[in-house]
Amino acid sequence: MITRTELIAYLDEQLEVSRFQDYCPNGLQVEGKPEVNILVTGVTASQALLEAAVEHNADALMVHHGYFWRGEAPAVTGIKYQRLKMLINNDINLIGYHLPLDAHAEFGNNIQLAKILNIEMDGFIAGTGEPAIGFRGKLATPQTLDEFASHIACQLDRKPTIITGHDRLIKTVGWCTGAAQGYIQQAAESGLDAFISGEASEQTTHLARELGIHYIAAGHHATERYGVKALGEHLALKFGLQHYFIDIDNPV
């Protein structure tokens, strides 16, 4: 067991929250019980995940996609009201970490995806923020696009969307989980053979072809399952918490 205050202080320090200019508040987003023994983690604080947290008698719910995003309507009505009501009525702390969880060197979404896909990280992609959230690395054995795409589909249990950019073997790879398709140009300028993210925009196809780089959209949700899970497992081990990772199915 750990107090809420101690847990947030530990997470803020470990994830170096102060280094990031983010689109949402990182850390405690909704206050609940003062002590945490049961922790539920998941990608997005949807109604389904909230219901799972209640079923597990969670003291805290930690997610990658929380609430109060820049530009969102401030009124507490509709879906926002229902979600906040469930958290408050059940005294559940909502904890969210966005960019700090993407970038973390041990528990981050990007480094965890690299482990899942067996990519050896060797640096960062310039122009992807400060701290950089775009990673780069290499494959142990060069692969064709079809081979690499099949490997990704097997590891993530989701068929990726593939855009072909050239006819070479893939040796070097860049990646940034979630909706980071906009970094394809920086990846190409870094001389990489392929770039992986979660989503594709209409223009991504044209950019991949014209820049001569393969683009692989492996799923926003699918690429961001592993950071919050790894962080939850770490907290459970360090502080003796009961931890449950709940994967709410999402094909996007």
PyRosetta script that sets phi, psi and omega in degrees:
from pyrosetta import init, pose_from_sequence

init()
pose = pose_from_sequence("MITRTELIAYLDEQLEVSRFQDYCPNGLQVEGKPEVNILVTGVTASQALLEAAVEHNADALMVHHGYFWRGEAPAVTGIKYQRLKMLINNDINLIGYHLPLDAHAEFGNNIQLAKILNIEMDGFIAGTGEPAIGFRGKLATPQTLDEFASHIACQLDRKPTIITGHDRLIKTVGWCTGAAQGYIQQAAESGLDAFISGEASEQTTHLARELGIHYIAAGHHATERYGVKALGEHLALKFGLQHYFIDIDNPV")
pose.set_psi(1, 147.3)
pose.set_omega(1, 178.2)
pose.set_phi(2, -145.7)
pose.set_psi(2, 150.4)
pose.set_omega(2, 177.1)
pose.set_phi(3, -74.1)
pose.set_psi(3, 155.2)
pose.set_omega(3, 177.7)
pose.set_phi(4, -58.1)
pose.set_psi(4, -43.8)
pose.set_omega(4, -178.1)
pose.set_phi(5, -61.3)
pose.set_psi(5, -44.4)
pose.set_omega(5, 179.6)
pose.set_phi(6, -65.8)
pose.set_psi(6, -40.4)
pose.set_omega(6, -179.1)
pose.set_phi(7, -64.0)
pose.set_psi(7, -46.8)
pose.set_omega(7, -179.6)
pose.set_phi(8, -65.0)
pose.set_psi(8, -41.3)
pose.set_omega(8, 178.2)
pose.set_phi(9, -60.7)
pose.set_psi(9, -42.8)
pose.set_omega(9, 178.9)
pose.set_phi(10, -63.5)
pose.set_psi(10, -46.8)
pose.set_omega(10, -178.4)
pose.set_phi(11, -65.0)
pose.set_psi(11, -44.1)
pose.set_omega(11, 180.0)
pose.set_phi(12, -59.7)
pose.set_psi(12, -38.9)
pose.set_omega(12, 179.8)
pose.set_phi(13, -71.9)
pose.set_psi(13, -46.5)
pose.set_omega(13, -178.0)
pose.set_phi(14, -62.9)
pose.set_psi(14, -39.4)
pose.set_omega(14, -176.5)
pose.set_phi(15, -90.1)
pose.set_psi(15, -0.8)
pose.set_omega(15, 176.1)
pose.set_phi(16, 52.3)
pose.set_psi(16, 51.0)
pose.set_omega(16, -173.9)
pose.set_phi(17, -56.7)
pose.set_psi(17, -36.1)
pose.set_omega(17, -175.2)
pose.set_phi(18, -65.4)
pose.set_psi(18, -14.2)
pose.set_omega(18, -178.5)
pose.set_phi(19, -81.2)
pose.set_psi(19, -11.6)
pose.set_omega(19, -170.2)
pose.set_phi(20, -110.9)
pose.set_psi(20, 138.4)
pose.set_omega(20, 167.7)
pose.set_phi(21, -99.2)
pose.set_psi(21, 105.8)
pose.set_omega(21, -169.0)
pose.set_phi(22, -114.0)
pose.set_psi(22, 174.5)
pose.set_omega(22, -178.0)
pose.set_phi(23, -92.8)
pose.set_psi(23, 0.7)
pose.set_omega(23, -176.5)
pose.set_phi(24, -156.2)
pose.set_psi(24, 163.8)
pose.set_omega(24, 176.0)
pose.set_phi(25, -71.8)
pose.set_psi(25, 134.1)
pose.set_omega(25, 175.6)
pose.set_phi(26, -100.5)
pose.set_psi(26, 138.0)
pose.set_omega(26, -178.6)
pose.set_phi(27, 112.2)
pose.set_psi(27, -143.2)
pose.set_omega(27, -178.9)
pose.set_phi(28, -73.7)
pose.set_psi(28, 123.1)
pose.set_omega(28, -179.9)
pose.set_phi(29, -107.7)
pose.set_psi(29, -33.4)
pose.set_omega(29, 175.9)
pose.set_phi(30, -136.3)
pose.set_psi(30, 126.9)
pose.set_omega(30, -177.1)
pose.set_phi(31, -80.8)
pose.set_psi(31, 136.1)
pose.set_omega(31, 176.5)
pose.set_phi(32, -131.6)
pose.set_psi(32, -135.4)
pose.set_omega(32, -176.8)
pose.set_phi(33, -62.5)
pose.set_psi(33, 146.0)
pose.set_omega(33, -178.7)
pose.set_phi(34, -72.6)
pose.set_psi(34, -18.1)
pose.set_omega(34, 178.7)
pose.set_phi(35, -124.0)
pose.set_psi(35, 146.2)
pose.set_omega(35, -177.0)
pose.set_phi(36, -121.2)
pose.set_psi(36, 122.1)
pose.set_omega(36, 174.6)
pose.set_phi(37, -121.9)
pose.set_psi(37, -36.6)
pose.set_omega(37, 179.3)
pose.set_phi(38, -111.2)
pose.set_psi(38, 120.2)
pose.set_omega(38, -177.6)
pose.set_phi(39, -117.0)
pose.set_psi(39, 126.6)
pose.set_omega(39, 172.4)
pose.set_phi(40, -109.0)
pose.set_psi(40, 137.7)
pose.set_omega(40, 177.0)
pose.set_phi(41, -124.2)
pose.set_psi(41, 154.7)
pose.set_omega(41, 177.9)
pose.set_phi(42, -170.6)
pose.set_psi(42, 173.7)
pose.set_omega(42, -175.0)
pose.set_phi(43, -76.1)
pose.set_psi(43, -50.3)
pose.set_omega(43, -171.7)
pose.set_phi(44, -130.7)
pose.set_psi(44, 136.6)
pose.set_omega(44, -177.8)
pose.set_phi(45, -79.7)
pose.set_psi(45, 61.2)
pose.set_omega(45, 176.9)
pose.set_phi(46, -78.1)
pose.set_psi(46, 170.3)
pose.set_omega(46, 177.9)
pose.set_phi(47, -60.5)
pose.set_psi(47, -39.3)
pose.set_omega(47, -179.8)
pose.set_phi(48, -62.7)
pose.set_psi(48, -39.6)
pose.set_omega(48, 178.7)
pose.set_phi(49, -70.1)
pose.set_psi(49, -38.1)
pose.set_omega(49, 176.6)
pose.set_phi(50, -60.4)
pose.set_psi(50, -43.1)
pose.set_omega(50, 179.5)
pose.set_phi(51, -63.3)
pose.set_psi(51, -38.3)
pose.set_omega(51, 177.0)
pose.set_phi(52, -65.3)
pose.set_psi(52, -38.5)
pose.set_omega(52, 178.0)
pose.set_phi(53, -63.2)
pose.set_psi(53, -41.1)
pose.set_omega(53, 177.5)
pose.set_phi(54, -63.6)
pose.set_psi(54, -43.0)
pose.set_omega(54, 179.5)
pose.set_phi(55, -61.4)
pose.set_psi(55, -31.8)
pose.set_omega(55, 179.8)
pose.set_phi(56, -91.0)
pose.set_psi(56, 7.9)
pose.set_omega(56, -179.8)
pose.set_phi(57, 55.8)
pose.set_psi(57, 42.0)
pose.set_omega(57, -175.5)
pose.set_phi(58, -66.9)
pose.set_psi(58, 141.0)
pose.set_omega(58, 169.6)
pose.set_phi(59, -88.3)
pose.set_psi(59, -27.6)
pose.set_omega(59, -179.8)
pose.set_phi(60, -146.3)
pose.set_psi(60, 145.8)
pose.set_omega(60, 174.2)
pose.set_phi(61, -120.7)
pose.set_psi(61, 122.2)
pose.set_omega(61, 179.9)
pose.set_phi(62, -114.3)
pose.set_psi(62, 129.3)
pose.set_omega(62, -174.5)
pose.set_phi(63, -135.2)
pose.set_psi(63, 167.4)
pose.set_omega(63, 172.3)
pose.set_phi(64, -88.9)
pose.set_psi(64, -39.0)
pose.set_omega(64, 178.8)
pose.set_phi(65, -109.5)
pose.set_psi(65, 100.2)
pose.set_omega(65, 179.0)
pose.set_phi(66, -99.2)
pose.set_psi(66, -134.9)
pose.set_omega(66, -173.1)
pose.set_phi(67, -122.3)
pose.set_psi(67, 178.9)
pose.set_omega(67, 171.7)
pose.set_phi(68, 64.2)
pose.set_psi(68, 51.5)
pose.set_omega(68, -179.3)
pose.set_phi(69, -76.2)
pose.set_psi(69, 150.4)
pose.set_omega(69, 178.1)
pose.set_phi(70, -57.1)
pose.set_psi(70, 128.5)
pose.set_omega(70, 177.3)
pose.set_phi(71, 88.8)
pose.set_psi(71, -6.6)
pose.set_omega(71, -179.5)
pose.set_phi(72, -77.0)
pose.set_psi(72, 152.0)
pose.set_omega(72, 179.8)
pose.set_phi(73, -60.0)
pose.set_psi(73, 132.6)
pose.set_omega(73, -175.4)
pose.set_phi(74, -78.4)
pose.set_psi(74, -17.5)
pose.set_omega(74, -175.7)
pose.set_phi(75, -65.8)
pose.set_psi(75, 135.8)
pose.set_omega(75, 179.2)
pose.set_phi(76, -91.7)
pose.set_psi(76, 84.3)
pose.set_omega(76, -178.6)
pose.set_phi(77, -137.7)
pose.set_psi(77, 167.4)
pose.set_omega(77, 172.3)
pose.set_phi(78, 57.8)
pose.set_psi(78, -131.7)
pose.set_omega(78, -177.3)
pose.set_phi(79, -59.3)
pose.set_psi(79, -42.6)
pose.set_omega(79, -179.7)
pose.set_phi(80, -60.2)
pose.set_psi(80, -43.1)
pose.set_omega(80, 178.9)
pose.set_phi(81, -61.7)
pose.set_psi(81, -47.2)
pose.set_omega(81, -177.9)
pose.set_phi(82, -61.6)
pose.set_psi(82, -41.3)
pose.set_omega(82, -179.9)
pose.set_phi(83, -67.4)
pose.set_psi(83, -48.2)
pose.set_omega(83, -179.6)
pose.set_phi(84, -64.4)
pose.set_psi(84, -37.5)
pose.set_omega(84, 178.3)
pose.set_phi(85, -60.5)
pose.set_psi(85, -42.8)
pose.set_omega(85, -179.7)
pose.set_phi(86, -64.5)
pose.set_psi(86, -42.5)
pose.set_omega(86, 178.6)
pose.set_phi(87, -62.6)
pose.set_psi(87, -48.0)
pose.set_omega(87, -176.0)
pose.set_phi(88, -68.6)
pose.set_psi(88, -42.6)
pose.set_omega(88, -179.6)
pose.set_phi(89, -63.2)
pose.set_psi(89, -28.6)
pose.set_omega(89, -179.4)
pose.set_phi(90, -103.1)
pose.set_psi(90, 7.0)
pose.set_omega(90, 174.2)
pose.set_phi(91, 56.4)
pose.set_psi(91, 43.2)
pose.set_omega(91, -178.4)
pose.set_phi(92, -101.6)
pose.set_psi(92, 127.8)
pose.set_omega(92, 173.8)
pose.set_phi(93, -72.5)
pose.set_psi(93, 131.7)
pose.set_omega(93, 171.7)
pose.set_phi(94, -104.8)
pose.set_psi(94, 122.8)
pose.set_omega(94, -178.2)
pose.set_phi(95, -120.8)
pose.set_psi(95, 126.8)
pose.set_omega(95, -178.9)
pose.set_phi(96, -130.0)
pose.set_psi(96, 137.0)
pose.set_omega(96, 174.5)
pose.set_phi(97, -134.3)
pose.set_psi(97, 120.8)
pose.set_omega(97, -174.8)
pose.set_phi(98, -101.4)
pose.set_psi(98, -98.4)
pose.set_omega(98, -177.9)
pose.set_phi(99, -57.8)
pose.set_psi(99, -38.7)
pose.set_omega(99, 177.9)
pose.set_phi(100, -59.3)
pose.set_psi(100, -30.4)
pose.set_omega(100, 179.4)
pose.set_phi(101, -81.3)
pose.set_psi(101, -26.8)
pose.set_omega(101, 174.0)
pose.set_phi(102, -64.7)
pose.set_psi(102, -41.4)
pose.set_omega(102, -166.8)
pose.set_phi(103, -92.4)
pose.set_psi(103, -14.2)
pose.set_omega(103, -171.3)
pose.set_phi(104, -59.5)
pose.set_psi(104, 138.1)
pose.set_omega(104, -172.3)
pose.set_phi(105, -71.3)
pose.set_psi(105, -19.1)
pose.set_omega(105, -178.8)
pose.set_phi(106, -115.9)
pose.set_psi(106, -44.8)
pose.set_omega(106, -174.8)
pose.set_phi(107, -106.5)
pose.set_psi(107, 0.5)
pose.set_omega(107, -173.4)
pose.set_phi(108, -68.3)
pose.set_psi(108, 157.1)
pose.set_omega(108, 177.6)
pose.set_phi(109, -57.5)
pose.set_psi(109, -42.0)
pose.set_omega(109, -176.0)
pose.set_phi(110, -67.9)
pose.set_psi(110, -45.2)
pose.set_omega(110, -178.7)
pose.set_phi(111, -71.6)
pose.set_psi(111, -32.7)
pose.set_omega(111, 176.9)
pose.set_phi(112, -69.3)
pose.set_psi(112, -38.1)
pose.set_omega(112, 176.3)
pose.set_phi(113, -64.0)
pose.set_psi(113, -39.0)
pose.set_omega(113, 177.8)
pose.set_phi(114, -60.1)
pose.set_psi(114, -40.1)
pose.set_omega(114, 178.0)
pose.set_phi(115, -64.6)
pose.set_psi(115, -42.9)
pose.set_omega(115, -179.5)
pose.set_phi(116, -62.8)
pose.set_psi(116, -38.9)
pose.set_omega(116, -175.7)
pose.set_phi(117, -95.0)
pose.set_psi(117, -0.3)
pose.set_omega(117, 178.4)
pose.set_phi(118, 60.6)
pose.set_psi(118, 47.8)
pose.set_omega(118, 174.7)
pose.set_phi(119, -104.6)
pose.set_psi(119, 131.5)
pose.set_omega(119, 178.9)
pose.set_phi(120, -88.9)
pose.set_psi(120, 109.9)
pose.set_omega(120, -179.2)
pose.set_phi(121, -69.0)
pose.set_psi(121, 137.7)
pose.set_omega(121, 176.6)
pose.set_phi(122, -134.2)
pose.set_psi(122, 10.6)
pose.set_omega(122, 177.2)
pose.set_phi(123, 161.8)
pose.set_psi(123, -162.9)
pose.set_omega(123, -177.3)
pose.set_phi(124, -124.6)
pose.set_psi(124, 159.3)
pose.set_omega(124, 177.2)
pose.set_phi(125, -90.9)
pose.set_psi(125, 122.1)
pose.set_omega(125, 179.3)
pose.set_phi(126, -62.9)
pose.set_psi(126, 144.8)
pose.set_omega(126, 176.4)
pose.set_phi(127, 85.8)
pose.set_psi(127, 14.6)
pose.set_omega(127, 179.8)
pose.set_phi(128, -111.3)
pose.set_psi(128, 34.1)
pose.set_omega(128, 175.8)
pose.set_phi(129, 99.5)
pose.set_psi(129, 172.6)
pose.set_omega(129, 177.8)
pose.set_phi(130, -138.8)
pose.set_psi(130, 108.7)
pose.set_omega(130, 0.8)
pose.set_phi(131, -65.6)
pose.set_psi(131, 152.0)
pose.set_omega(131, -178.5)
pose.set_phi(132, -66.5)
pose.set_psi(132, 137.4)
pose.set_omega(132, 176.2)
pose.set_phi(133, -112.9)
pose.set_psi(133, 1.0)
pose.set_omega(133, 174.3)
pose.set_phi(134, -99.6)
pose.set_psi(134, 124.9)
pose.set_omega(134, -177.1)
pose.set_phi(135, -105.1)
pose.set_psi(135, 160.3)
pose.set_omega(135, 175.3)
pose.set_phi(136, -138.2)
pose.set_psi(136, 154.5)
pose.set_omega(136, -179.4)
pose.set_phi(137, -170.7)
pose.set_psi(137, -163.3)
pose.set_omega(137, -176.4)
pose.set_phi(138, -141.6)
pose.set_psi(138, 157.6)
pose.set_omega(138, 176.6)
pose.set_phi(139, -89.5)
pose.set_psi(139, 146.5)
pose.set_omega(139, 178.3)
pose.set_phi(140, -62.8)
pose.set_psi(140, -37.3)
pose.set_omega(140, 179.0)
pose.set_phi(141, -132.4)
pose.set_psi(141, 127.4)
pose.set_omega(141, 178.5)
pose.set_phi(142, -56.3)
pose.set_psi(142, 142.5)
pose.set_omega(142, -177.5)
pose.set_phi(143, -132.3)
pose.set_psi(143, 154.8)
pose.set_omega(143, 169.9)
pose.set_phi(144, -73.1)
pose.set_psi(144, 165.4)
pose.set_omega(144, 178.2)
pose.set_phi(145, -61.8)
pose.set_psi(145, -41.2)
pose.set_omega(145, 179.6)
pose.set_phi(146, -63.1)
pose.set_psi(146, -41.4)
pose.set_omega(146, 179.4)
pose.set_phi(147, -64.4)
pose.set_psi(147, -44.2)
pose.set_omega(147, -178.0)
pose.set_phi(148, -68.8)
pose.set_psi(148, -40.0)
pose.set_omega(148, 178.6)
pose.set_phi(149, -63.6)
pose.set_psi(149, -39.3)
pose.set_omega(149, 178.1)
pose.set_phi(150, -65.5)
pose.set_psi(150, -39.8)
pose.set_omega(150, 177.3)
pose.set_phi(151, -61.5)
pose.set_psi(151, -45.3)
pose.set_omega(151, 179.3)
pose.set_phi(152, -62.5)
pose.set_psi(152, -44.7)
pose.set_omega(152, 179.8)
pose.set_phi(153, -60.0)
pose.set_psi(153, -40.4)
pose.set_omega(153, -179.8)
pose.set_phi(154, -67.9)
pose.set_psi(154, -44.8)
pose.set_omega(154, -175.9)
pose.set_phi(155, -71.7)
pose.set_psi(155, -35.5)
pose.set_omega(155, -176.5)
pose.set_phi(156, -99.4)
pose.set_psi(156, -4.4)
pose.set_omega(156, -178.8)
pose.set_phi(157, 55.5)
pose.set_psi(157, 43.0)
pose.set_omega(157, 179.9)
pose.set_phi(158, -158.3)
pose.set_psi(158, 128.9)
pose.set_omega(158, 179.1)
pose.set_phi(159, -73.6)
pose.set_psi(159, 122.1)
pose.set_omega(159, -178.4)
pose.set_phi(160, -80.8)
pose.set_psi(160, 161.0)
pose.set_omega(160, 170.6)
pose.set_phi(161, -89.3)
pose.set_psi(161, 128.7)
pose.set_omega(161, -173.3)
pose.set_phi(162, -115.6)
pose.set_psi(162, 132.9)
pose.set_omega(162, 172.7)
pose.set_phi(163, -122.1)
pose.set_psi(163, 119.4)
pose.set_omega(163, -175.2)
pose.set_phi(164, -82.1)
pose.set_psi(164, 132.0)
pose.set_omega(164, -179.4)
pose.set_phi(165, -115.8)
pose.set_psi(165, -16.8)
pose.set_omega(165, -177.9)
pose.set_phi(166, -165.4)
pose.set_psi(166, -176.3)
pose.set_omega(166, -179.0)
pose.set_phi(167, -119.0)
pose.set_psi(167, 18.2)
pose.set_omega(167, 178.6)
pose.set_phi(168, -85.8)
pose.set_psi(168, 164.8)
pose.set_omega(168, 169.8)
pose.set_phi(169, -70.4)
pose.set_psi(169, 152.4)
pose.set_omega(169, 177.4)
pose.set_phi(170, -88.5)
pose.set_psi(170, 119.0)
pose.set_omega(170, 176.3)
pose.set_phi(171, -115.0)
pose.set_psi(171, -40.6)
pose.set_omega(171, -177.8)
pose.set_phi(172, -116.1)
pose.set_psi(172, 143.2)
pose.set_omega(172, -173.7)
pose.set_phi(173, -136.5)
pose.set_psi(173, 139.1)
pose.set_omega(173, 169.7)
pose.set_phi(174, -113.6)
pose.set_psi(174, 154.7)
pose.set_omega(174, 179.3)
pose.set_phi(175, -157.8)
pose.set_psi(175, 152.2)
pose.set_omega(175, 172.9)
pose.set_phi(176, -157.2)
pose.set_psi(176, 118.2)
pose.set_omega(176, -172.0)
pose.set_phi(177, -68.2)
pose.set_psi(177, 162.1)
pose.set_omega(177, 174.4)
pose.set_phi(178, 83.4)
pose.set_psi(178, -137.8)
pose.set_omega(178, -177.4)
pose.set_phi(179, -100.3)
pose.set_psi(179, 67.2)
pose.set_omega(179, -176.1)
pose.set_phi(180, -116.6)
pose.set_psi(180, 26.5)
pose.set_omega(180, 179.3)
pose.set_phi(181, -61.0)
pose.set_psi(181, -21.7)
pose.set_omega(181, 179.0)
pose.set_phi(182, -66.4)
pose.set_psi(182, -13.3)
pose.set_omega(182, 179.3)
pose.set_phi(183, -89.3)
pose.set_psi(183, 8.4)
pose.set_omega(183, -177.7)
pose.set_phi(184, -61.2)
pose.set_psi(184, -37.0)
pose.set_omega(184, -179.1)
pose.set_phi(185, -67.0)
pose.set_psi(185, -41.7)
pose.set_omega(185, 177.1)
pose.set_phi(186, -62.1)
pose.set_psi(186, -38.1)
pose.set_omega(186, 178.2)
pose.set_phi(187, -64.2)
pose.set_psi(187, -43.0)
pose.set_omega(187, 179.4)
pose.set_phi(188, -65.5)
pose.set_psi(188, -40.7)
pose.set_omega(188, 179.7)
pose.set_phi(189, -66.8)
pose.set_psi(189, -20.4)
pose.set_omega(189, 176.4)
pose.set_phi(190, -83.7)
pose.set_psi(190, -1.0)
pose.set_omega(190, 176.8)
pose.set_phi(191, 79.4)
pose.set_psi(191, 22.0)
pose.set_omega(191, -177.1)
pose.set_phi(192, -82.9)
pose.set_psi(192, 152.5)
pose.set_omega(192, -179.0)
pose.set_phi(193, -81.0)
pose.set_psi(193, -29.2)
pose.set_omega(193, -176.8)
pose.set_phi(194, -149.7)
pose.set_psi(194, 153.6)
pose.set_omega(194, 176.5)
pose.set_phi(195, -133.0)
pose.set_psi(195, 132.0)
pose.set_omega(195, -179.0)
pose.set_phi(196, -113.8)
pose.set_psi(196, 133.8)
pose.set_omega(196, 168.1)
pose.set_phi(197, -145.1)
pose.set_psi(197, -164.7)
pose.set_omega(197, -176.0)
pose.set_phi(198, -92.5)
pose.set_psi(198, -37.4)
pose.set_omega(198, -171.7)
pose.set_phi(199, -126.6)
pose.set_psi(199, 167.8)
pose.set_omega(199, 173.8)
pose.set_phi(200, -129.5)
pose.set_psi(200, 141.7)
pose.set_omega(200, 171.6)
pose.set_phi(201, -102.5)
pose.set_psi(201, 167.6)
pose.set_omega(201, -180.0)
pose.set_phi(202, -56.0)
pose.set_psi(202, -40.9)
pose.set_omega(202, -176.7)
pose.set_phi(203, -74.9)
pose.set_psi(203, -16.2)
pose.set_omega(203, -178.5)
pose.set_phi(204, -59.5)
pose.set_psi(204, -38.5)
pose.set_omega(204, 179.7)
pose.set_phi(205, -58.8)
pose.set_psi(205, -49.0)
pose.set_omega(205, -177.1)
pose.set_phi(206, -66.7)
pose.set_psi(206, -40.0)
pose.set_omega(206, 180.0)
pose.set_phi(207, -64.4)
pose.set_psi(207, -43.7)
pose.set_omega(207, -179.6)
pose.set_phi(208, -60.5)
pose.set_psi(208, -45.7)
pose.set_omega(208, -179.4)
pose.set_phi(209, -65.5)
pose.set_psi(209, -43.0)
pose.set_omega(209, -176.0)
pose.set_phi(210, -78.0)
pose.set_psi(210, -28.0)
pose.set_omega(210, 178.5)
pose.set_phi(211, -86.7)
pose.set_psi(211, -14.7)
pose.set_omega(211, 179.1)
pose.set_phi(212, 73.2)
pose.set_psi(212, 43.5)
pose.set_omega(212, 178.9)
pose.set_phi(213, -136.3)
pose.set_psi(213, 136.8)
pose.set_omega(213, 174.7)
pose.set_phi(214, -68.4)
pose.set_psi(214, 140.8)
pose.set_omega(214, 173.6)
pose.set_phi(215, -121.4)
pose.set_psi(215, 132.7)
pose.set_omega(215, -178.0)
pose.set_phi(216, -125.0)
pose.set_psi(216, 113.5)
pose.set_omega(216, 175.6)
pose.set_phi(217, -94.6)
pose.set_psi(217, 102.0)
pose.set_omega(217, -171.2)
pose.set_phi(218, -96.3)
pose.set_psi(218, 3.9)
pose.set_omega(218, 178.1)
pose.set_phi(219, 106.3)
pose.set_psi(219, 124.6)
pose.set_omega(219, 178.5)
pose.set_phi(220, -60.1)
pose.set_psi(220, -52.5)
pose.set_omega(220, 179.4)
pose.set_phi(221, -65.5)
pose.set_psi(221, -44.8)
pose.set_omega(221, -175.5)
pose.set_phi(222, -62.1)
pose.set_psi(222, -35.6)
pose.set_omega(222, -178.6)
pose.set_phi(223, -82.0)
pose.set_psi(223, -12.5)
pose.set_omega(223, -174.8)
pose.set_phi(224, -116.2)
pose.set_psi(224, 20.2)
pose.set_omega(224, 177.1)
pose.set_phi(225, -78.8)
pose.set_psi(225, -25.2)
pose.set_omega(225, -161.3)
pose.set_phi(226, -91.2)
pose.set_psi(226, -24.9)
pose.set_omega(226, -179.3)
pose.set_phi(227, -69.0)
pose.set_psi(227, -52.3)
pose.set_omega(227, -177.7)
pose.set_phi(228, -66.2)
pose.set_psi(228, -32.1)
pose.set_omega(228, 176.8)
pose.set_phi(229, -65.2)
pose.set_psi(229, -47.1)
pose.set_omega(229, 179.7)
pose.set_phi(230, -63.4)
pose.set_psi(230, -40.6)
pose.set_omega(230, 179.8)
pose.set_phi(231, -66.7)
pose.set_psi(231, -40.3)
pose.set_omega(231, 177.4)
pose.set_phi(232, -62.6)
pose.set_psi(232, -40.7)
pose.set_omega(232, 178.8)
pose.set_phi(233, -64.7)
pose.set_psi(233, -38.6)
pose.set_omega(233, 177.2)
pose.set_phi(234, -63.0)
pose.set_psi(234, -45.7)
pose.set_omega(234, -179.5)
pose.set_phi(235, -63.9)
pose.set_psi(235, -39.1)
pose.set_omega(235, 179.3)
pose.set_phi(236, -61.5)
pose.set_psi(236, -43.3)
pose.set_omega(236, -178.8)
pose.set_phi(237, -69.8)
pose.set_psi(237, -42.6)
pose.set_omega(237, -174.9)
pose.set_phi(238, -72.2)
pose.set_psi(238, -38.2)
pose.set_omega(238, -172.6)
pose.set_phi(239, -113.9)
pose.set_psi(239, 6.7)
pose.set_omega(239, 177.2)
pose.set_phi(240, 68.1)
pose.set_psi(240, 35.2)
pose.set_omega(240, -178.5)
pose.set_phi(241, -88.8)
pose.set_psi(241, 154.6)
pose.set_omega(241, 166.0)
pose.set_phi(242, -83.6)
pose.set_psi(242, 126.7)
pose.set_omega(242, -175.2)
pose.set_phi(243, -126.3)
pose.set_psi(243, 134.9)
pose.set_omega(243, 176.5)
pose.set_phi(244, -131.0)
pose.set_psi(244, 118.8)
pose.set_omega(244, 172.6)
pose.set_phi(245, -91.6)
pose.set_psi(245, 124.5)
pose.set_omega(245, -178.4)
pose.set_phi(246, -112.3)
pose.set_psi(246, 117.5)
pose.set_omega(246, -179.0)
pose.set_phi(247, -99.8)
pose.set_psi(247, 100.9)
pose.set_omega(247, 176.9)
pose.set_phi(248, -80.0)
pose.set_psi(248, 117.5)
pose.set_omega(248, -174.9)
pose.set_phi(249, -55.8)
pose.set_psi(249, 134.5)
pose.set_omega(249, 178.3)
pose.set_phi(250, -151.8)
pose.set_psi(250, 114.0)
pose.set_omega(250, -176.7)
pose.set_phi(251, -76.4)
pose.set_psi(251, -8.5)
pose.set_omega(251, -177.1)
pose.set_phi(252, -85.5)
pose.dump_pdb("model.pdb")
